[in-house]
Amino acid sequence: MELPVLSGIITRRILINYRVAPAVVRKILPDHLEPLIIGGYASAGICLLKLHNIGLRYSPDFLKIDSENAAHRILVQWREDGRVRCGVYIPRRDTDSKLNVWLAGRIFAWPHYPAQFDTKEDGGHYVVNVSSEDHRTNLRVSVKAGGSFPSDSMFRSLEHASECFRECSIGCSPSANPGHFKQIQLKTKGWSVKPLAIEELSSTFFEDTTIFPPGTICFDNALLMENIPHEWHSI
């Protein structure tokens, strides 16, 4: 069953971005996907989404929900209908919404994993702690607004990074059905990103040396989006 069109507000979207050796990323990806190479590196990271009034596009507000969500993702490309397309591969999604876990996972075969989120937002300072019930996701992010985009980034500039993420609007995730994948496209009504200064960062996934051997991964940059009306469309 395909997911219906959903709409809502991205109240807060924090993108934590790493630059990674392409050969390492290729081992994580399914066969039909290749890492998108930027400045000689693959781009992987964490998307921390605070969603407001998310629900069926034309449903009344009382039928919509708020949720905190975390997605591990990798910028990718693939060939489709004779042309190269770009998007993100999302091997795992964690959420504090039991409805997301049940509805997406049980009805639409699109696994979401239950997790506890502890978040604080105060005057441009954001702290997000995530701990999944299966103990496979544990991460802590502390960032603050302001500062400049790092000069040693894999991206040429803040504008370049913004455009890359905007163009990679299609998310590809493993389905609950083996060998199948779910594709969903993010369509936003506006797009604006700001650089974030990192204060603290830890992630059990990206610090797992069996997946990312020492020297193959490095923090690159952090970005913020706020108050963006959006829709999700199945493809």
N, C-alpha and C positions, 0 to 999 in steps of 0.2 A: 504494500500500500504506500502511495506517495504522500508526503507531508503536504498539507494545504498551505496556502500563502499565510504567513504570519507577519504581524506588524507590531511596532512598539517604539520605544525610545531607548537608545544606548545612553544611559545616564553617565556612565564612565567606562572607558575602554583603555586599559593599559597594555601596551605591547612591549614585552621584554625580548630583545633580539640578540642572538648569538651569531657569530661567524664560525663556520664549521668546515673542516676538510671535506670536499665533495665525496671522496671515496667512502668515508664513514657514513654519510647520509644515505648513500646508495644502498647500503646494507639494511637500512630501516624501511625503505620504500618498497611498495609492491612493484611488480615487474613493469607495469605499463606507465610508471611515472619516473621522471628524471629530476634531479635537483635543478632549480633555477640558479645559474651561476652569475654572481654579481661581484665584480672586482676580484675574481679568482676564487671566491668562497661560495659555499652554500649558506642559506639563511634559515635558522631554526629558532624557535622561541616559545613564549607563553603569551596567551591572550587572556586577560582578566576582564570579564564583561559583567557589568552591573546593568541589568535590563529592567525597564519599567513599562507596565501596561502591555506586556507581550501576550498576544493571543491571535485568534482568527481575525483576518483583516477587517471585517465589517461587524465584528461582535461588539456588544456594549462593554463599557469599561469594567462592570462588575463581574464579567466573565474572564477578565484578563489578570495576569499575575506579575509579580516582581520576582527576580531571581538573581543570584550570584553564580557565575560560571567561570570555569577555567578550561582552556583548551591548549594542549601542546600541538604546535603546528610547524610545518616545513614548507617553504616556498618551492613550488614544483612547476614543471611543464610537461605537456604530453601532446601527442599528435591525434587530431580528431578531424574527420572530414577533410583531410588533405592539408590542414594547417596546424600550426603550433598554438596551443592554448596555455594560459598560465593560471595558477591558482594556489591553494594551500592544501597539503595533506595533513589531516588531523587524526593521529592514531588514537587519541583519547580525549574524552570530554568529561569533566567533573562538574557537578551542580549541587546546590543546596535545595533544589526543588524536587520534592517527591513526585510531583505531577510530571515533571520532565523525565525522571527516571522511568516511571510507569508508562506514560503515554508514548514517549519516543522509543523506549526500549521494547516494550511489549507489543504495542500496536503497529509501530512503523519500523521495527527491526533495526533501530538506530541507537546503539548503546550509549547511555549516559550513566555515570557512576556517582552514587551518593557521597557527599562530602560535607564536612563542616567548614564554614567560612567565618573568619573573625576579621572584620574590616574596620578601619578607622580613617576618617577623612576630616582634615582640619586645616583650613587656610592654605590650601595647595600642598598639603602633606598627606600622602596616601600610604597606608599600611594594610597589606592583605596577607593573611595566613590561611592556608588551605590544607586540610587533612582528610583524606578519603577514608571511607569505612573499611576498604580492603587493604589499607596501608600502602598502596602502590603510589599514591600521590601525596607528597608532603613538600610544601614550598612556602617560602616567606619572601615577600617583596616589600621594601620600604623605599619610597621615592618622593621627591618633592619637585614642584613646578619651578621653572626658571632655569637659568643657565643656557649654555649654547650647545649646539649639536657637535659631537666629538669630531675633531679633525682627522682622526685615524680610523674613522668608520669605513666599512666596506662599501657604503653608499657615498656618492660624491658630495651630497648635501642633504639637508633636511627635506628640501623639495624633491630630490631624487628618491629618497626613502618613502616619502608620502605617496608619490606617483606609483612606485613599485607595489606598495600594499594596496593601493586603490585598484590597480589593474588586476591584482590577484584576488578577485572577489568570489571565485568559486571554491567552495570547500569540499574536499573529498574525504570521506570517512569510511572505515570498515563497517560493513553491515553485520547484523547478528547471523546472517546467512553466509556460511563459508564461501569465499571466493567472489563475493559480491560487495559493491561499494555504494554508498549514498552520496549524491551530489546535491549541494544546496548553494544558491547564490545570494550574497548580501547586496541589496540595493539600498543606497542611502540617499536621503534628501539633504545634501550638503556634505562637505568633507573638509575637515581642518585638523591638523595634528600639531602638537607642541612638544618640544623636547623635555625630558624629565632627567633630573640628576638622581643617580642611584645612591642610596645610603646603605642598603643591606639587601642581599640576594642569596637565596639558597634554594636548590631544587634537587630532589632525590633522582629525578630522571636525568637531568643534564649533568649531574655530578657522578653518575654511574660510570665508572671507568671501564666496565665490561662493554658498554655501548659506545662511549666517547673516551678513547684512550687519552692519557695525558698529552697535551700539546696539540690536540686536534680540535679543540673548541675554546672559544674566548667570548666573553661578553662584548657586545658591540655598541648598543644604544638602547634607550627606552623612550617611548613616545606615549602621548596622551591624546585621547579624543573625548569630548564631552557633549551631552545633550544633542544627539544626532537621531532624528526620526529615520526609521529604516523598515525594510521588509525583507523576509527570507522567502525565496522561491525555490522549490524543488526543480531539478533538471532531469 
